[in-house]
C-alpha cells in the first residue's frame, strides 16, 4: 500500500501555497487584520540569499495541505 501523505522541504514554487496557509490561519484565529505576509516578503525571507526560516510542506495525493 502506497501512502498518500508525504512531507518535503518547501521550495520557491511553494510560496503562494505557504502564503495561502498563513492567511487561512490568520483568518481562523481572527487575526487577518494583523497578517502582513506577502508573496514578495516570503520569497525573500524563505528563499533569498539569507533564508531566515525553513518550511516543510505536507502533501496529500501530491497537493499541499499544510505546512510547518
N, C-alpha and C positions, 0 to 999 in steps of 0.2 A: 504494500500500500504506500503510495507516494503522498507525502504531506503537502497540503495546500498552503500552509503557513511558512513564511520564510523571513528571517531577519538579515539585513545587509546594511553596510555603510551607505549613507546618503552620498549622492554626487550632485554636481551643479544642475543637472536636469531635474532634480527633485525640489528646487527652490519654490516653485509655485505650489506644489503639494504641501510642503512644510509651512508656507505662509497660510494656506487654507486651514491646516490643522491648528495653527496658532490662533487664527481669527475665530474658528469654531469654539476653541476652548475659552477664549475671552468672552464670547457671547454666552456660552453656557454658565460661566462664572459671573455673568452680568458686569463684565469689565471691558466691554468692547470700546467704550469711550476712552479707556486708558491704553489701548493697543496702538503702538506707533510703528509696528513692524511693516516693512515694505519689501518688495522683491529686491530692490537695489541694496538695501541695508543687509538683508540676509545673504545675498550673493557675496557681498564684501566681507562680512564678518565670519561666514562659514567657509568660503572658498577663495577668499582673496589671498594676497601674498603672506598675510599673517593671520591664519584662522584663530578665532577666539573660542571655538567650541566644535564638537563633533556631533553628528546626528546619526542615529540608527533608524532605518525605515522598516516598518513591519508591513509585509505584503501578504495578501490572501489571494490565491489564484492569479498572481502577477500584478495585482492592483494595490497601491499604497492604501493602508487602512489605519496607520498610526505611526507615531514617531517617539523617539526618546533622545 
